[in-house]
Amino acid sequence: MPTTFLCEGAEMGERPTRIPVIAVIGYKESGKTTVIEGLTSRLTERGYSVATAKHIDQKGFRIDKEGKDTWRHAASGANPVIAVSDVETAVIHRRGLGALNLRSLLGLIPKADLLILEGFSKIVLGDKHIGKIVCVRTLREYEDFRRRIRGEALAFCSLETLGEPILSVKENLSTLTERAIEYVERRKSILEILDSLPNLDCGKCQYRRCECLAEAIHDGRAKLDDCVLIKVRPKLKTRITLNGVEVHINPFISEIVRRSVLGMISTLKGVEIRGDETLQIEISQKK
Ligand code: SF4
């Protein structure tokens, strides 16, 4: 599978997803659900916990039925409404795709190794953080999607036999699964590295964004202290920890905090500040 670098031409402001996301996109009857069924069963067999989400392309569609108790709960203003039976729990949020973006969709998933999306082409095609499997019915559709996709296309596939490079859904499910796993493992590793970086996208290193440095570290092209903020940390005269977690600050902020706090302390009765003191302030929760 060709690896495209996520950060090539990446724009500021695009945020990575919390877990790897693969979208299976394509027109109606192109085999999306068949691909998702095949992938999900193979991935879960291999120990991955898989969440899926499907975009229902039907104007005004509601999962709830008018007049049912849960519908009446929602009609009276409840949001979300939770329906619980002995085998399933359904959480119905009163908001559709208009108010829901991919990042907020991920917020609805408590824990999973990856999310597979069916559809959502409009928000997925231009998002470089999502790996795409594109189901096509004709060579013309293949050419069309190839032009419109940004970021990683893991595969093009078809229920028809269209020839290379378009995989056959019936014969090449194992190849699709291997590509999905390769993508998920790479993204997981990049996201883990990203957790060790300040995540401030300060633009001070040559990579401009923390995720781009994480990608370079994963690929062996860079190391953690290529992050300017991590490199200068031992030399900073101010350290801030919030709820036990160190807050990454740059030398400028470090100096402003140091001078401001020492300045305030110096106004206290009986305190004389020389500028070389060690000061520790702890603010705890009011009991
Ligand atoms: S210097 Fe560090 S915090 Fe700033 S963009 Fe680079 S990796 Fe992110």
Boltz pocket constraint, residues with backbone or C-beta under 6 A from the ligand:
constraints:
  - pocket:
      binder: B
      contacts: [[A, 197], [A, 198], [A, 199], [A, 200], [A, 201], [A, 202], [A, 203], [A, 204], [A, 205], [A, 206], [A, 207], [A, 208], [A, 209], [A, 210], [A, 211], [A, 213], [A, 226], [A, 227], [A, 228], [A, 229], [A, 230]]
      max_distance: 6.0
